[in-house]
């Protein structure tokens, strides 16, 4: 119970730092925040981080939730959310409840599809993180974007 409370407080502290308008110039802070938010989820959750033109956080939203093994993500709904938040850029993240952070081919295809759809409305995709039990993989760091 205490560990869960500490995790919640850490998530809130990191989230508050991001929500206070700080530019996302620290990939480590983003990675830590997303890991805390997604690591303990029992189901796969797909998150969008909406950013302004200076890459300051506008909002962080759970966009889709699925089963133990997959989540259905709809590019049309992601574009609608980006427009609703007036975002200039986005970062995506999802967890793998199996604990393995390695992106699947389906993850790569989805990211490419989202990037194409969002480019039509001038929203840049900066990264997509896959969160596992002990690690987090960045598509940008792997050259997958």
Secondary structure, 3 states (H helix, E strand, C coil): CHHHHHHHHHHHHHHHHHHCCCECCCHHHHHHHHHHHHCCCCCCEEEEEEECCCCEEEEEEEEEECCCCCCCCCHHHHHHHHHHCCCCEEEEEEECCCCCCCCCHHHHHHHHHHHHHHHCCCCEEEEEEEECCCCEEEHHHHCCC
